[in-house]
Amino acid sequence: MKRKAMAILLSLIMAVGMAGCSNGSSSEDTETSTETAAETTAETTPEDADSDTVIAWYAPAPHSYFDEVKTGVEQFMEDTGMEVIVQIGADWTQASENEKVEALIAQGVNAIAIYPCDASGANGLYEEITEKMGVNVVNFGTDTDDPTTASFAVATDVKQAAYDATVALIEMMGEEGSILNVLEVLEDPNTALRKEGVEEAAANYPNVEIIQEIAGIQTQEEAVSKIESALSANAGKIDGMICTGMEATVGMSQILSDYYEKQGDEKHIYAVGIDTDSGVMNAIEEGIIDATIAQNSTGHGYISCMLLKYLGEDYQVKEDAYFIDSGNVLVTIDNMDSYEQNLEEVTQDILGRLTTDYLEK
């Protein structure tokens, strides 16, 4: 417990110091770090927590996906009694992520679950903290390029999920017509994979074309603006719309709601999105969009932290065990009441196999 107390004290000291001095970080980023450290310390100081492993969970910037992942981290803390330092940065740059992660390591963190900003650039950070400092790293939500010193990646197979979602959309369209492909941040490693998945699926159908691609979407407002412009530029020509990011999907739901209010049901635009924001689920119920891909976001948080716990208990990574596909479900009006249970079953199955399929003493 002495090591834990020291780590917590150092965390608070550093957070206060960052708030009081200028070190190149934005005030918004510093404020986020300070509030998060204080919140984590206040809420999670169990007496029976592991005294050797100090876990942190790091997300690069505020995003509704990370809010869902964080619920899995919180459930892990509740179930195990272990503390996890939760920190969310202020932007999607690798340089900022490097700075914040290095600060966490200086506070005593020796195990970290992290969403890498750059699939290649993050590996330099990982090499520094794993090989020289002995820190265990687990990617969540996405992967880094090979070779990497991260022990695992816990994520949706995003390329396959985007491929499957596009196939589902094309089948709804009767295997012909024009698709609007809506992407989010191109710098995100997952976006490139999703783009490939959509394009490969569409290429398998000779009577289907991607009429336009829009990207660079970070907020719902940007999604609304760009989708609205694309609909206007391709008036009457779009038969289907695929969104592979949460913010884009919420924006699509809003735009299509307005579209049908103005145009009526004369032309239905088939639409498939990702994630299960309440607005998206309402849009499915109302027939505004047709389906969405539910990621196992809470599983991303829970499983990645459990892996770090085991690694701190001297478990070793089994040969060729690295990527853990956390599963996903295509949600339609027919399975809205059961998909969460399906994903929870997947999570429990993976947790039950961690020390047999992925780790060994």
DRENLUMKE-311163 format. One record per residue: x, y, z of N, C-alpha, C in turn; residue number from 1. Coordinates in pm, whole numbers, plus 50000, padded with zeros to 5 digits. Layout:
{{X Y Z} {X Y Z} {X Y Z} NUM};
...
//
This chain:
{{50081 49879 50000} {50000 50000 50000} {50085 50126 50000} 1};
{{50214 50115 50051} {50298 50235 50053} {50323 50284 49912} 2};
{{50348 50188 49820} {50374 50228 49681} {50252 50294 49620} 3};
{{50134 50240 49651} {50010 50298 49597} {49989 50439 49649} 4};
{{50011 50456 49783} {49993 50589 49842} {50088 50689 49779} 5};
{{50214 50645 49759} {50312 50734 49697} {50272 50771 49556} 6};
{{50222 50671 49478} {50180 50698 49339} {50066 50798 49336} 7};
{{49971 50782 49430} {49856 50874 49433} {49903 51014 49470} 8};
{{49994 51024 49573} {50044 51154 49614} {50118 51222 49501} 9};
{{50206 51148 49431} {50279 51206 49318} {50183 51251 49210} 10};
{{50075 51176 49189} {49976 51213 49087} {49915 51348 49117} 11};
{{49878 51369 49245} {49817 51496 49282} {49917 51611 49275} 12};
{{50041 51584 49321} {50143 51689 49316} {50168 51734 49174} 13};
{{50183 51637 49083} {50211 51670 48943} {50094 51743 48880} 14};
{{49971 51698 48913} {49853 51763 48855} {49845 51908 48897} 15};
{{49872 51935 49029} {49869 52073 49077} {49980 52153 49013} 16};
{{50100 52091 49002} {50213 52162 48941} {50186 52200 48798} 17};
{{50123 52110 48723} {50091 52138 48583} {49993 52253 48572} 18};
{{49901 52261 48668} {49802 52369 48663} {49866 52503 48691} 19};
{{49980 52504 48764} {50038 52631 48805} {50154 52678 48723} 20};
{{50196 52604 48623} {50311 52647 48545} {50284 52628 48399} 21};
{{50363 52695 48315} {50347 52683 48170} {50452 52588 48118} 22};
{{50406 52476 48057} {50501 52379 48005} {50470 52342 47862} 23};
{{50396 52428 47793} {50365 52401 47653} {50232 52335 47635} 24};
{{50165 52291 47744} {50035 52228 47731} {49928 52335 47734} 25};
{{49814 52307 47670} {49702 52400 47673} {49639 52397 47810} 26};
{{49572 52508 47849} {49503 52514 47977} {49393 52411 47983} 27};
{{49327 52386 47870} {49218 52287 47866} {49271 52149 47897} 28};
{{49387 52114 47840} {49445 51982 47861} {49487 51965 48006} 29};
{{49551 52072 48062} {49596 52066 48200} {49479 52052 48293} 30};
{{49371 52126 48267} {49253 52119 48350} {49194 51979 48349} 31};
{{49190 51917 48230} {49139 51781 48217} {49221 51685 48302} 32};
{{49356 51697 48294} {49443 51606 48368} {49423 51624 48518} 33};
{{49416 51750 48566} {49403 51777 48708} {49273 51722 48762} 34};
{{49162 51751 48694} {49032 51705 48740} {49025 51554 48741} 35};
{{49082 51491 48637} {49075 51345 48628} {49155 51280 48740} 36};
{{49275 51331 48767} {49357 51273 48872} {49288 51285 49007} 37};
{{49229 51402 49034} {49160 51423 49160} {49040 51331 49172} 38};
{{48963 51319 49063} {48845 51234 49063} {48884 51088 49088} 39};
{{48990 51041 49019} {49030 50902 49032} {49077 50872 49174} 40};
{{49157 50964 49233} {49209 50941 49366} {49098 50937 49469} 41};
{{49000 51026 49452} {48891 51035 49548} {48803 50912 49544} 42};
{{48784 50855 49427} {48687 50749 49410} {48745 50609 49425} 43};
{{48877 50592 49403} {48931 50457 49397} {49057 50442 49481} 44};
{{49041 50416 49610} {49154 50388 49696} {49125 50265 49781} 45};
{{49091 50152 49718} {49055 50032 49794} {49174 49976 49870} 46};
{{49150 49927 49990} {49257 49875 50073} {49317 49746 50018} 47};
{{49234 49670 49942} {49282 49541 49894} {49335 49549 49751} 48};
{{49359 49671 49700} {49408 49684 49563} {49551 49630 49551} 49};
{{49588 49589 49431} {49721 49536 49405} {49825 49643 49434} 50};
{{49932 49609 49507} {50030 49708 49550} {50144 49724 49452} 51};
{{50153 49636 49352} {50265 49640 49259} {50229 49700 49124} 52};
{{50108 49675 49076} {50067 49722 48945} {49988 49852 48957} 53};
{{50037 49955 48892} {49968 50085 48889} {49919 50107 48746} 54};
{{49789 50093 48725} {49730 50096 48592} {49677 50235 48559} 55};
{{49698 50276 48435} {49635 50397 48383} {49560 50362 48255} 56};
{{49456 50437 48230} {49379 50425 48105} {49382 50562 48038} 57};
{{49430 50567 47913} {49448 50696 47846} {49375 50700 47713} 58};
{{49294 50804 47696} {49228 50832 47569} {49277 50968 47520} 59};
{{49300 50986 47391} {49366 51108 47343} {49281 51234 47347} 60};
{{49148 51223 47338} {49063 51342 47331} {48920 51303 47368} 61};
{{48839 51400 47410} {48700 51368 47442} {48627 51312 47320} 62};
{{48553 51204 47341} {48474 51142 47235} {48373 51050 47302} 63};
{{48255 51040 47244} {48150 50958 47305} {48189 50810 47310} 64};
{{48272 50765 47215} {48321 50627 47220} {48400 50603 47348} 65};
{{48487 50698 47383} {48568 50682 47503} {48481 50684 47628} 66};
{{48370 50756 47626} {48279 50754 47740} {48226 50612 47763} 67};
{{48196 50542 47654} {48147 50405 47667} {48257 50311 47716} 68};
{{48379 50328 47663} {48490 50244 47707} {48517 50265 47855} 69};
{{48507 50389 47898} {48533 50422 48038} {48440 50347 48133} 70};
{{48317 50318 48090} {48226 50243 48177} {48281 50103 48204} 71};
{{48348 50044 48104} {48411 49915 48125} {48526 49923 48223} 72};
{{48604 50033 48216} {48714 50054 48311} {48659 50068 48452} 73};
{{48550 50144 48467} {48489 50163 48598} {48435 50032 48654} 74};
{{48379 49948 48567} {48329 49818 48611} {48443 49728 48657} 75};
{{48556 49737 48585} {48675 49661 48625} {48719 49703 48765} 76};
{{48723 49833 48791} {48765 49882 48923} {48670 49831 49031} 77};
{{48541 49834 49001} {48442 49789 49099} {48456 49639 49127} 78};
{{48478 49561 49022} {48483 49416 49036} {48612 49367 49102} 79};
{{48723 49435 49074} {48853 49386 49121} {48907 49461 49242} 80};
{{48857 49579 49269} {48911 49660 49377} {49042 49727 49342} 81};
{{49081 49723 49214} {49205 49786 49172} {49179 49928 49123} 82};
{{49274 50014 49149} {49267 50152 49103} {49313 50161 48958} 83};
{{49245 50243 48879} {49291 50278 48745} {49289 50430 48734} 84};
{{49402 50488 48701} {49408 50633 48678} {49351 50661 48540} 85};
{{49242 50735 48535} {49173 50764 48410} {49212 50903 48362} 86};
{{49260 50912 48238} {49298 51043 48185} {49259 51054 48039} 87};
{{49200 51168 48004} {49162 51198 47866} {49233 51325 47823} 88};
{{49305 51319 47711} {49378 51435 47661} {49287 51535 47593} 89};
{{49347 51630 47523} {49270 51739 47462} {49273 51738 47310} 90};
{{49358 51655 47248} {49364 51656 47102} {49411 51520 47052} 91};
{{49408 51503 46918} {49439 51374 46856} {49582 51367 46804} 92};
{{49675 51442 46861} {49812 51440 46812} {49896 51342 46892} 93};
{{49989 51276 46823} {50076 51181 46890} {50171 51253 46986} 94};
{{50213 51373 46949} {50304 51449 47035} {50240 51476 47171} 95};
{{50114 51515 47169} {50043 51541 47295} {50027 51412 47375} 96};
{{49995 51303 47306} {49981 51175 47374} {50112 51133 47438} 97};
{{50222 51149 47366} {50354 51116 47421} {50379 51191 47551} 98};
{{50352 51320 47548} {50378 51404 47666} {50297 51358 47786} 99};
{{50169 51333 47764} {50081 51297 47875} {50112 51158 47929} 100};
{{50144 51065 47840} {50177 50929 47885} {50308 50930 47963} 101};
{{50406 51003 47915} {50533 51012 47987} {50514 51072 48126} 102};
{{50421 51166 48137} {50391 51224 48269} {50328 51120 48361} 103};
{{50241 51036 48306} {50181 50930 48386} {50286 50831 48434} 104};
{{50381 50797 48347} {50488 50704 48386} {50572 50765 48498} 105};
{{50597 50894 48489} {50674 50963 48593} {50601 50960 48727} 106};
{{50471 50947 48724} {50391 50941 48847} {50392 50801 48910} 107};
{{50449 50704 48841} {50455 50570 48897} {50373 50467 48823} 108};
{{50305 50506 48715} {50227 50411 48636} {50321 50311 48570} 109};
{{50289 50182 48580} {50371 50079 48516} {50289 49985 48428} 110};
{{50165 50023 48401} {50078 49946 48312} {49975 50043 48254} 111};
{{49960 50043 48121} {49872 50142 48062} {49792 50084 47946} 112};
{{49661 50111 47948} {49573 50082 47835} {49556 50212 47759} 113};
{{49580 50209 47629} {49593 50334 47554} {49534 50321 47415} 114};
{{49472 50429 47369} {49427 50439 47230} {49534 50518 47155} 115};
{{49610 50454 47067} {49719 50526 46998} {49666 50626 46896} 116};
{{49725 50743 46895} {49684 50845 46797} {49735 50812 46658} 117};
{{49853 50758 46650} {49916 50729 46522} {49964 50584 46523} 118};
{{49918 50506 46425} {49947 50363 46423} {50096 50334 46416} 119};
{{50172 50422 46355} {50317 50404 46345} {50389 50484 46454} 120};
{{50351 50610 46469} {50421 50699 46561} {50413 50656 46706} 121};
{{50306 50589 46746} {50292 50548 46885} {50397 50445 46924} 122};
{{50449 50372 46827} {50546 50267 46859} {50675 50321 46919} 123};
{{50713 50442 46881} {50831 50503 46941} {50811 50525 47090} 124};
{{50694 50573 47127} {50660 50590 47268} {50661 50456 47340} 125};
{{50597 50357 47278} {50588 50225 47341} {50726 50165 47366} 126};
{{50814 50176 47267} {50948 50121 47284} {51019 50186 47401} 127};
{{51002 50315 47414} {51068 50389 47522} {51020 50340 47659} 128};
{{50889 50326 47674} {50837 50296 47808} {50837 50145 47840} 129};
{{50835 50060 47737} {50837 49916 47766} {50978 49864 47784} 130};
{{51067 49896 47691} {51201 49839 47693} {51291 49905 47798} 131};
{{51274 50034 47821} {51362 50104 47915} {51302 50117 48055} 132};
{{51168 50114 48063} {51103 50138 48192} {51020 50021 48240} 133};
{{51005 49917 48157} {50933 49798 48199} {50784 49814 48211} 134};
{{50727 49910 48138} {50583 49935 48144} {50510 49842 48048} 135};
{{50403 49778 48095} {50318 49697 48008} {50217 49787 47937} 136};
{{50201 49764 47805} {50112 49845 47722} {50010 49755 47653} 137};
{{49884 49794 47660} {49778 49727 47585} {49702 49832 47505} 138};
{{49696 49814 47374} {49613 49901 47291} {49466 49865 47310} 139};
{{49381 49964 47315} {49238 49936 47310} {49176 50017 47197} 140};
{{49076 49960 47133} {49001 50032 47031} {49063 50034 46894} 141};
{{49194 50019 46886} {49265 50017 46758} {49401 49952 46780} 142};
{{49479 49944 46673} {49605 49872 46677} {49718 49964 46634} 143};
{{49841 49920 46660} {49959 49989 46608} {50027 49899 46504} 144};
{{50109 49961 46422} {50177 49886 46316} {50277 49787 46374} 145};
{{50299 49677 46301} {50405 49583 46336} {50539 49636 46288} 146};
{{50646 49612 46363} {50647 49550 46495} {50611 49651 46604} 147};
{{50552 49602 46712} {50513 49688 46823} {50549 49619 46954} 148};
{{50577 49697 47056} {50606 49639 47188} {50482 49635 47275} 149};
{{50366 49676 47222} {50241 49657 47295} {50216 49507 47309} 150};
{{50166 49466 47425} {50143 49324 47450} {50018 49273 47378} 151};
{{49915 49357 47371} {49789 49317 47309} {49721 49437 47245} 152};
{{49626 49408 47158} {49529 49506 47110} {49391 49445 47131} 153};
{{49306 49517 47204} {49169 49474 47229} {49079 49568 47151} 154};
{{49015 49517 47047} {48944 49608 46958} {48843 49533 46871} 155};
{{48758 49612 46810} {48676 49561 46701} {48766 49539 46581} 156};
{{48741 49434 46507} {48807 49419 46377} {48737 49519 46285} 157};
{{48787 49643 46288} {48712 49754 46229} {48699 49743 46077} 158};
{{48799 49689 46011} {48790 49673 45867} {48681 49572 45833} 159};
{{48679 49460 45905} {48577 49359 45879} {48438 49411 45915} 160};
{{48428 49487 46025} {48299 49542 46065} {48246 49638 45960} 161};
{{48335 49722 45905} {48294 49816 45801} {48255 49741 45674} 162};
{{48328 49636 45644} {48296 49552 45527} {48158 49490 45545} 163};
{{48134 49429 45661} {48006 49364 45686} {47891 49463 45685} 164};
{{47913 49583 45742} {47809 49685 45743} {47775 49730 45602} 165};
{{47878 49741 45517} {47855 49783 45379} {47781 49676 45300} 166};
{{47816 49550 45323} {47744 49441 45257} {47597 49442 45298} 167};
{{47572 49461 45428} {47433 49468 45476} {47359 49582 45408} 168};
{{47426 49697 45394} {47364 49812 45328} {47333 49780 45181} 169};
{{47429 49721 45113} {47411 49690 44971} {47296 49591 44950} 170};
{{47284 49496 45039} {47174 49401 45028} {47039 49470 45050} 171};
{{47035 49565 45142} {46913 49644 45161} {46876 49720 45035} 172};
{{46979 49765 44962} {46960 49843 44840} {46923 49755 44720} 173};
{{46916 49625 44738} {46890 49536 44626} {47012 49515 44538} 174};
{{47131 49536 44596} {47259 49513 44530} {47282 49604 44409} 175};
{{47225 49721 44413} {47253 49820 44308} {47226 49961 44360} 176};
{{47298 50057 44304} {47277 50196 44342} {47404 50265 44385} 177};
{{47389 50388 44434} {47501 50474 44470} {47507 50496 44620} 178};
{{47630 50491 44672} {47652 50501 44816} {47730 50628 44849} 179};
{{47688 50695 44954} {47766 50803 45013} {47845 50744 45130} 180};
{{47978 50753 45123} {48066 50698 45226} {48110 50811 45319} 181};
{{48067 50804 45445} {48094 50910 45542} {48196 50860 45643} 182};
{{48315 50919 45641} {48425 50883 45731} {48445 50993 45835} 183};
{{48523 50960 45938} {48551 51063 46039} {48693 51116 46021} 184};
{{48778 51103 46121} {48911 51165 46119} {49008 51075 46045} 185};
{{49061 51123 45935} {49149 51039 45852} {49280 51006 45922} 186};
{{49319 51088 46021} {49442 51060 46095} {49425 50942 46192} 187};
{{49302 50908 46224} {49274 50796 46313} {49307 50666 46241} 188};
{{49389 50578 46301} {49423 50451 46235} {49301 50371 46193} 189};
{{49194 50376 46274} {49074 50299 46242} {49004 50350 46117} 190};
{{49010 50480 46092} {48939 50536 45978} {48994 50481 45847} 191};
{{49126 50468 45839} {49186 50414 45717} {49141 50270 45693} 192};
{{49132 50191 45801} {49088 50053 45788} {48941 50046 45747} 193};
{{48860 50132 45804} {48717 50134 45769} {48697 50175 45624} 194};
{{48774 50271 45580} {48768 50314 45440} {48798 50196 45348} 195};
{{48901 50118 45382} {48934 50001 45301} {48820 49899 45301} 196};
{{48760 49877 45418} {48651 49780 45428} {48532 49817 45343} 197};
{{48495 49945 45347} {48381 49993 45267} {48411 49977 45118} 198};
{{48529 50019 45077} {48565 50016 44935} {48575 49872 44882} 199};
{{48630 49782 44963} {48642 49643 44919} {48505 49578 44906} 200};
{{48414 49608 44998} {48279 49552 44989} {48208 49603 44864} 201};
{{48214 49733 44840} {48146 49791 44724} {48203 49737 44594} 202};
{{48333 49709 44592} {48398 49661 44469} {48348 49523 44427} 203};
{{48286 49449 44519} {48235 49315 44488} {48100 49317 44417} 204};
{{48042 49435 44403} {47909 49445 44342} {47917 49535 44219} 205};
{{47904 49479 44100} {47924 49556 43977} {47823 49669 43957} 206};
{{47707 49658 44019} {47604 49760 44002} {47599 49861 44116} 207};
{{47706 49862 44195} {47714 49955 44308} {47835 50045 44290} 208};
{{47819 50173 44320} {47930 50267 44316} {47928 50357 44439} 209};
{{48046 50399 44482} {48056 50501 44586} {48054 50636 44515} 210};
{{47943 50705 44526} {47924 50827 44449} {48007 50942 44505} 211};
{{48030 50941 44637} {48111 51046 44700} {48159 50998 44836} 212};
{{48277 51044 44874} {48332 51019 45008} {48351 51152 45077} 213};
{{48307 51161 45201} {48333 51281 45281} {48405 51237 45408} 214};
{{48492 51324 45460} {48574 51287 45577} {48612 51413 45653} 215};
{{48703 51397 45750} {48746 51510 45832} {48640 51552 45931} 216};
{{48564 51456 45982} {48453 51486 46073} {48495 51454 46216} 217};
{{48491 51554 46303} {48524 51535 46443} {48405 51559 46535} 218};
{{48303 51631 46486} {48188 51664 46570} {48059 51634 46494} 219};
{{47951 51627 46569} {47820 51606 46507} {47784 51723 46416} 220};
{{47823 51843 46456} {47793 51960 46375} {47862 51952 46239} 221};
{{47988 51908 46238} {48059 51891 46111} {47994 51782 46027} 222};
{{47948 51677 46094} {47880 51569 46020} {47753 51620 45955} 223};
{{47673 51693 46028} {47548 51747 45974} {47576 51835 45854} 224};
{{47674 51924 45867} {47705 52018 45759} {47754 51946 45634} 225};
{{47845 51851 45651} {47904 51785 45534} {47808 51687 45468} 226};
{{47728 51617 45547} {47630 51525 45489} {47521 51604 45416} 227};
{{47479 51712 45474} {47378 51796 45410} {47428 51848 45275} 228};
{{47552 51891 45271} {47610 51940 45145} {47618 51830 45041} 229};
{{47655 51708 45085} {47666 51596 44991} {47529 51557 44937} 230};
{{47426 51560 45021} {47291 51529 44974} {47244 51632 44871} 231};
{{47276 51757 44895} {47237 51863 44801} {47311 51849 44669} 232};
{{47441 51817 44677} {47521 51805 44555} {47482 51683 44473} 233};
{{47423 51583 44538} {47385 51459 44468} {47235 51434 44481} 234};
{{47158 51540 44467} {47014 51532 44490} {46950 51422 44405} 235};
{{46881 51330 44475} {46810 51222 44407} {46896 51108 44360} 236};
{{47028 51116 44380} {47119 51014 44327} {47171 50916 44433} 237};
{{47155 50949 44558} {47210 50866 44666} {47106 50762 44708} 238};
{{47144 50635 44701} {47054 50526 44739} {47087 50469 44877} 239};
{{47212 50485 44920} {47253 50432 45049} {47361 50518 45111} 240};
{{47369 50513 45244} {47467 50593 45316} {47531 50505 45423} 241};
{{47664 50503 45426} {47736 50425 45526} {47820 50521 45611} 242};
{{47803 50515 45742} {47883 50595 45835} {47958 50499 45927} 243};
{{48088 50515 45938} {48169 50424 46020} {48230 50493 46141} 244};
{{48173 50607 46181} {48214 50676 46302} {48092 50720 46380} 245};
{{48105 50728 46511} {47990 50760 46596} {47935 50900 46570} 246};
{{48024 51000 46565} {47977 51137 46546} {47909 51151 46409} 247};
{{47967 51086 46309} {47908 51090 46175} {47771 51023 46173} 248};
{{47757 50914 46248} {47630 50842 46251} {47521 50924 46317} 249};
{{47555 50991 46425} {47457 51078 46492} {47416 51191 46397} 250};
{{47515 51250 46328} {47485 51356 46231} {47396 51305 46119} 251};
{{47424 51184 46070} {47343 51124 45964} {47199 51106 46009} 252};
{{47180 51063 46133} {47045 51044 46186} {46967 51176 46187} 253};
{{47035 51282 46227} {46969 51413 46231} {46933 51461 46091} 254};
{{47027 51448 45999} {47004 51495 45862} {46892 51418 45795} 255};
{{46891 51286 45809} {46787 51207 45743} {46650 51231 45806} 256};
{{46647 51262 45935} {46520 51299 45998} {46463 51424 45933} 257};
{{46549 51524 45914} {46506 51648 45847} {46470 51621 45701} 258};
{{46547 51535 45638} {46526 51504 45496} {46387 51445 45474} 259};
{{46349 51347 45557} {46219 51283 45539} {46104 51376 45578} 260};
{{46132 51466 45671} {46030 51562 45710} {45997 51655 45595} 261};
{{46101 51689 45517} {46082 51780 45403} {46040 51707 45276} 262};
{{46103 51589 45251} {46082 51518 45126} {45974 51411 45133} 263};
{{45938 51370 45256} {45846 51258 45268} {45919 51127 45241} 264};
{{45843 51021 45222} {45902 50889 45200} {45911 50851 45052} 265};
{{45910 50954 44967} {45912 50928 44823} {46035 50848 44783} 266};
{{46150 50880 44844} {46274 50805 44816} {46341 50772 44949} 267};
{{46347 50644 44982} {46413 50602 45105} {46563 50584 45078} 268};
{{46643 50649 45161} {46788 50632 45154} {46827 50532 45262} 269};
{{46871 50415 45221} {46912 50314 45317} {47037 50362 45390} 270};
{{47041 50341 45521} {47150 50398 45600} {47193 50301 45710} 271};
{{47325 50282 45720} {47384 50199 45825} {47495 50280 45891} 272};
{{47496 50280 46024} {47597 50355 46099} {47674 50266 46193} 273};
{{47733 50329 46295} {47810 50256 46395} {47782 50316 46531} 274};
{{47787 50230 46633} {47768 50264 46773} {47621 50292 46805} 275};
{{47594 50302 46935} {47456 50295 46982} {47416 50417 47064} 276};
{{47454 50534 47017} {47406 50658 47078} {47253 50655 47083} 277};
{{47195 50715 47186} {47049 50712 47201} {46977 50771 47082} 278};
{{47035 50876 47021} {46973 50935 46903} {46973 50839 46785} 279};
{{47079 50760 46774} {47088 50660 46667} {46985 50550 46688} 280};
{{46973 50503 46811} {46876 50397 46841} {46733 50446 46819} 281};
{{46705 50570 46855} {46572 50627 46829} {46546 50634 46679} 282};
{{46652 50667 46602} {46637 50677 46457} {46605 50541 46396} 283};
{{46661 50434 46452} {46628 50299 46403} {46483 50266 46436} 284};
{{46442 50297 46558} {46303 50271 46598} {46204 50343 46508} 285};
{{46240 50463 46466} {46149 50544 46385} {46163 50518 46235} 286};
{{46254 50427 46197} {46272 50394 46057} {46351 50496 45978} 287};
{{46420 50586 46047} {46499 50689 45979} {46630 50631 45927} 288};
{{46697 50549 46009} {46810 50472 45959} {46777 50324 45979} 289};
{{46848 50238 45911} {46810 50097 45906} {46887 50008 46002} 290};
{{47012 50044 46033} {47092 49957 46120} {47214 50033 46169} 291};
{{47277 49978 46272} {47403 50031 46321} {47488 49916 46373} 292};
{{47618 49932 46366} {47711 49834 46422} {47735 49868 46568} 293};
{{47704 49776 46657} {47732 49794 46799} {47868 49735 46831} 294};
{{47962 49820 46866} {48092 49772 46912} {48082 49728 47058} 295};
{{48174 49647 47100} {48180 49605 47240} {48268 49704 47317} 296};
{{48224 49829 47324} {48307 49935 47380} {48339 49912 47527} 297};
{{48241 49871 47606} {48270 49845 47747} {48369 49730 47761} 298};
{{48360 49633 47671} {48457 49523 47671} {48597 49572 47642} 299};
{{48610 49672 47556} {48743 49729 47527} {48809 49778 47656} 300};
{{48730 49844 47740} {48784 49896 47865} {48814 49788 47967} 301};
{{48717 49698 47986} {48730 49596 48090} {48841 49496 48056} 302};
{{48839 49443 47934} {48936 49339 47896} {49079 49393 47897} 303};
{{49099 49515 47846} {49235 49570 47842} {49292 49588 47982} 304};
{{49209 49631 48077} {49257 49646 48214} {49284 49510 48279} 305};
{{49200 49412 48251} {49222 49279 48307} {49353 49217 48255} 306};
{{49383 49240 48128} {49510 49193 48073} {49628 49254 48148} 307};
{{49620 49384 48177} {49728 49451 48250} {49740 49396 48391} 308};
{{49629 49364 48454} {49632 49303 48587} {49707 49170 48582} 309};
{{49673 49086 48486} {49741 48956 48474} {49889 48972 48442} 310};
{{49922 49064 48353} {50063 49087 48319} {50142 49130 48442} 311};
{{50078 49205 48531} {50143 49246 48656} {50158 49133 48755} 312};
{{50087 49022 48730} {50096 48904 48816} {50188 48798 48755} 313};
{{50276 48842 48666} {50378 48757 48604} {50324 48658 48501} 314};
{{50205 48681 48450} {50162 48605 48333} {50240 48656 48212} 315};
{{50267 48566 48119} {50338 48600 47997} {50246 48584 47876} 316};
{{50273 48661 47772} {50193 48654 47650} {50226 48525 47575} 317};
{{50123 48449 47539} {50146 48327 47463} {50191 48361 47321} 318};
{{50265 48273 47262} {50316 48294 47127} {50200 48316 47030} 319};
{{50213 48419 46948} {50114 48454 46845} {49982 48504 46902} 320};
{{49975 48526 47034} {49854 48584 47093} {49874 48735 47102} 321};
{{49799 48810 47027} {49814 48956 47030} {49679 49026 47013} 322};
{{49616 49008 46897} {49492 49080 46870} {49373 49004 46929} 323};
{{49293 49073 47009} {49173 49014 47068} {49051 49085 47007} 324};
{{48982 49014 46921} {48862 49068 46856} {48749 49068 46959} 325};
{{48705 49186 46997} {48606 49200 47104} {48463 49181 47056} 326};
{{48444 49161 46926} {48313 49131 46873} {48230 49255 46841} 327};
{{48129 49237 46758} {48034 49343 46725} {47904 49279 46678} 328};
{{47798 49358 46677} {47667 49309 46638} {47601 49412 46548} 329};
{{47539 49366 46438} {47458 49454 46355} {47321 49468 46421} 330};
{{47288 49590 46462} {47163 49615 46534} {47059 49669 46437} 331};
{{46945 49603 46433} {46830 49649 46356} {46710 49659 46449} 332};
{{46597 49691 46394} {46475 49700 46475} {46443 49566 46540} 333};
{{46492 49457 46482} {46456 49323 46529} {46533 49277 46652} 334};
{{46654 49330 46676} {46733 49281 46789} {46778 49393 46884} 335};
{{46704 49501 46888} {46742 49614 46973} {46740 49578 47121} 336};
{{46658 49482 47159} {46644 49447 47301} {46742 49339 47346} 337};
{{46816 49281 47254} {46901 49168 47291} {47048 49186 47260} 338};
{{47085 49288 47183} {47224 49297 47138} {47321 49320 47252} 339};
{{47281 49395 47357} {47372 49420 47468} {47405 49292 47542} 340};
{{47307 49207 47558} {47332 49078 47621} {47427 48994 47536} 341};
{{47412 49002 47405} {47502 48929 47316} {47646 48974 47333} 342};
{{47667 49105 47342} {47802 49158 47359} {47859 49123 47496} 343};
{{47777 49126 47599} {47823 49089 47733} {47867 48943 47736} 344};
{{47795 48859 47665} {47833 48717 47657} {47969 48701 47589} 345};
{{47994 48783 47486} {48124 48779 47420} {48234 48821 47517} 346};
{{48210 48929 47593} {48309 48976 47690} {48340 48869 47793} 347};
{{48238 48806 47848} {48260 48704 47950} {48334 48583 47893} 348};
{{48305 48550 47769} {48375 48439 47704} {48524 48470 47691} 349};
{{48556 48593 47648} {48697 48633 47632} {48767 48634 47767} 350};
{{48702 48691 47869} {48763 48696 48002} {48792 48555 48054} 351};
{{48703 48463 48026} {48721 48327 48071} {48835 48254 48002} 352};
{{48880 48307 47887} {48986 48242 47810} {49119 48316 47814} 353};
{{49126 48427 47888} {49249 48507 47888} {49371 48427 47933} 354};
{{49355 48349 48041} {49472 48278 48095} {49493 48141 48032} 355};
{{49412 48109 47931} {49436 47983 47859} {49473 48008 47714} 356};
{{49405 48102 47648} {49428 48127 47507} {49529 48238 47479} 357};
{{49543 48332 47572} {49624 48451 47546} {49743 48468 47639} 358};
{{49734 48413 47760} {49838 48431 47860} {49873 48296 47923} 359};
{{49995 48288 47980} {50036 48168 48052} {50133 48207 48162} 360};
{{50135 48129 48269} {50228 48156 48378} {50369 48119 48334} 361};
//
